[in-house]
Amino acid sequence: MSALIDIDDLRHRHHSLDGQIEDENAHLPPDELKISALKKEKLVIKDLIQQLEVNS
C-alpha cells in the first residue's frame, strides 16, 4: 500500500510540474533554464513512477 501512496504522490508532483511549465511559458520571455530544469525533474519523476510500478 505504501508504494501506491508514493506513486500517487509522484503522479501529483508530475502533474504539478506541467502547470509550472505552462506558467513559465506564459512569461515573456520565458525562463528557458527554469523550464529545462522542470522538464528534467518531470523525467526523473516519470522514471521513479515506472520503477515503482514494476516493483510493486
trRosetta pair geometry for C-beta under 8 A, 3 or more apart (Angstrom, degrees):
i j d omega theta_ij theta_ji phi_ij phi_ji
1 4 5.6 -53 -158 32 42 113
1 5 6.7 41 148 -19 69 101
2 5 5.7 -53 -153 34 36 111
2 6 6.4 37 150 -18 67 105
3 6 5.5 -53 -149 38 35 114
3 7 6.3 37 151 -22 67 104
3 52 5.4 173 -168 -172 100 104
3 55 7.3 -145 -135 93 147 94
3 56 4.3 -179 117 -92 155 135
4 7 5.6 -50 -145 35 33 112
4 8 6.3 34 154 -18 64 104
4 56 7.3 153 -56 177 69 161
5 8 5.7 -54 -149 37 31 111
5 9 6.3 33 152 -19 65 106
6 9 5.6 -54 -148 37 31 112
6 10 6.2 30 154 -18 66 107
6 52 6.0 -147 99 -133 117 155
7 10 5.7 -56 -146 39 30 110
7 11 6.2 32 154 -20 65 105
7 49 5.8 94 -141 -137 82 81
7 52 5.2 -166 -77 108 96 139
7 53 6.6 92 -115 -66 138 80
7 56 7.7 -90 -39 10 134 155
8 11 5.7 -52 -145 36 31 111
8 12 6.4 33 154 -20 63 104
9 12 5.7 -54 -151 35 30 112
9 13 6.4 29 152 -17 65 106
10 13 5.6 -53 -147 38 34 111
10 14 6.2 39 151 -24 66 105
10 45 5.3 173 -169 -168 95 96
10 48 5.7 -140 -136 97 150 115
10 49 5.0 -173 114 -75 135 93
10 52 7.4 149 19 18 153 148
11 14 5.4 -50 -145 34 32 116
11 15 6.4 32 155 -17 64 105
11 49 6.4 92 -67 -112 76 137
12 15 5.8 -56 -150 38 30 110
12 16 6.2 35 150 -23 64 107
13 16 5.4 -52 -146 35 32 117
13 17 6.6 38 153 -24 63 100
13 45 5.8 -146 98 -130 111 150
14 17 5.9 -51 -157 28 30 113
14 18 7.3 39 144 -24 59 96
14 42 5.9 94 -143 -142 76 78
14 45 4.7 -169 -79 116 92 136
14 46 6.4 102 -122 -67 134 72
14 49 7.0 -23 -41 -36 147 142
15 18 5.5 -42 -162 20 41 117
15 19 7.2 38 146 -13 64 99
16 19 5.7 -53 -161 34 40 112
16 20 6.6 39 145 -18 69 104
17 20 5.3 -51 -146 37 39 114
17 21 6.2 42 154 -22 69 102
17 38 5.4 166 -165 -177 99 95
17 39 8.0 149 158 -84 123 32
17 41 6.0 -162 -118 94 145 109
17 42 4.7 -170 110 -78 150 97
17 45 7.3 168 -4 23 147 149
18 21 5.8 -56 -151 35 29 110
18 22 6.4 28 152 -17 64 106
18 42 7.5 91 -60 -109 65 136
19 22 5.6 -53 -147 37 33 112
19 23 6.2 34 154 -20 66 105
20 23 5.6 -52 -147 36 31 113
20 24 6.3 30 154 -18 64 106
20 38 5.5 -153 103 -135 116 144
21 24 5.8 -55 -147 37 30 109
21 25 6.3 31 153 -20 64 107
21 35 5.9 86 -139 -139 83 82
21 38 5.1 -177 -76 113 89 140
21 39 6.7 81 -105 -65 134 79
21 42 7.7 -18 -41 -40 136 140
22 25 5.7 -56 -148 36 30 112
22 26 6.7 37 151 -28 63 103
23 26 5.7 -54 -157 25 33 116
23 27 7.6 40 147 -27 61 93
24 27 5.9 -41 -165 14 42 113
24 30 5.4 85 145 -153 77 99
24 31 5.8 -80 -165 45 112 88
24 34 5.6 -150 -139 103 147 118
24 35 5.2 -173 110 -76 139 88
24 38 7.0 171 9 3 150 152
25 30 5.0 -7 -120 -100 38 146
25 35 6.8 80 -66 -104 79 133
26 30 7.6 98 37 -88 26 101
27 30 5.1 121 67 -98 88 54
27 31 6.7 12 75 -11 143 81
30 34 8.0 -127 167 59 79 104
30 35 6.0 35 153 -40 119 135
31 34 3.9 40 107 17 118 116
31 35 6.4 157 90 -17 64 85
32 35 5.5 -53 -143 38 34 114
32 36 6.1 39 156 -23 66 105
33 36 5.7 -52 -148 35 29 113
33 37 6.5 29 153 -18 63 105
34 37 5.7 -55 -149 36 32 111
34 38 6.3 32 153 -19 66 106
35 38 5.7 -55 -148 37 31 111
35 39 6.3 30 154 -19 65 107
36 39 5.8 -56 -148 37 30 111
36 40 6.4 32 153 -20 64 105
37 40 5.7 -52 -148 34 32 112
37 41 6.5 34 152 -20 64 104
38 41 5.6 -53 -150 35 32 113
38 42 6.5 39 149 -23 64 102
39 42 5.4 -47 -150 31 35 116
39 43 6.7 37 151 -19 63 101
40 43 5.7 -52 -154 33 34 112
40 44 6.6 36 149 -19 65 103
41 44 5.6 -51 -150 34 35 113
41 45 6.4 33 152 -17 66 106
42 45 5.8 -58 -150 39 31 110
42 46 6.2 34 152 -23 66 106
43 46 5.5 -51 -145 34 32 114
43 47 6.4 33 155 -18 64 103
44 47 5.8 -55 -153 35 30 111
44 48 6.5 31 150 -19 64 105
45 48 5.6 -53 -149 36 35 113
45 49 6.4 38 152 -22 66 102
46 49 5.7 -51 -150 33 32 113
46 50 6.5 30 153 -17 64 105
47 50 5.7 -56 -150 37 32 111
47 51 6.4 32 153 -19 66 105
48 51 5.7 -54 -148 36 32 111
48 52 6.3 30 156 -17 66 107
49 52 5.9 -59 -149 38 29 109
49 53 6.3 28 154 -20 65 108
50 53 5.7 -55 -145 36 31 111
50 54 6.4 29 157 -18 65 107
51 54 5.9 -57 -148 37 30 109
51 55 6.2 14 159 -7 66 115
52 55 6.0 -65 -140 47 29 103
52 56 5.9 17 165 -17 67 116
53 56 6.3 -63 -137 37 24 103
